[in-house]
Amino acid sequence: MGFAGVLALGGCASGGYQAATHHWVAFDQVSGIEYRVDNNQCARETLGESGPRVLKTNTVAYEQYVSCMNEKGYVLTAYSDEQPPR
């Protein structure tokens, strides 16, 4: 497996900040720069240049974003209790 990027899913948190619960894992070896390019491209295609900054789960936009990332070779994986985010 290659690079793992972090995704903070939209939602409400009492302190205004919610820690990432999932991360993207690439099937092939990719650099951090390649991941950011792929991630930004999918976000722009899904939300547009002036769209919201947070994707809310269970929306059409979220499903389109996930589909785009999957097509680029990434899989969204939940953090386990044994492996907290870094």
Steps between C-alpha positions, in 0.01 A plus 500: 500500500609855436435841647223555753325837505269624774135597457305685767135426432250780549292497812431683821742502788458678829839672476466597135769250396452134424801272470539297182321166515609364162797518267567428133736215416642474147519164326822609328795687644429875470675801648336748731498750213323254268240433769435872553462553123254209473308608811476864390392400148219278633389770745492764224310269264249422775461836676619752242749778564269693733324205662486420870824402675354199681335196343209370702448125492182356352484764225527471123814718505667268752418190295640669186820593685549146632435358151758735349764402758421130448547543124844651571598190699425596862283323756346675802594318818383560857755550775488218751532544875841333475627745235418862591560781247849653499 
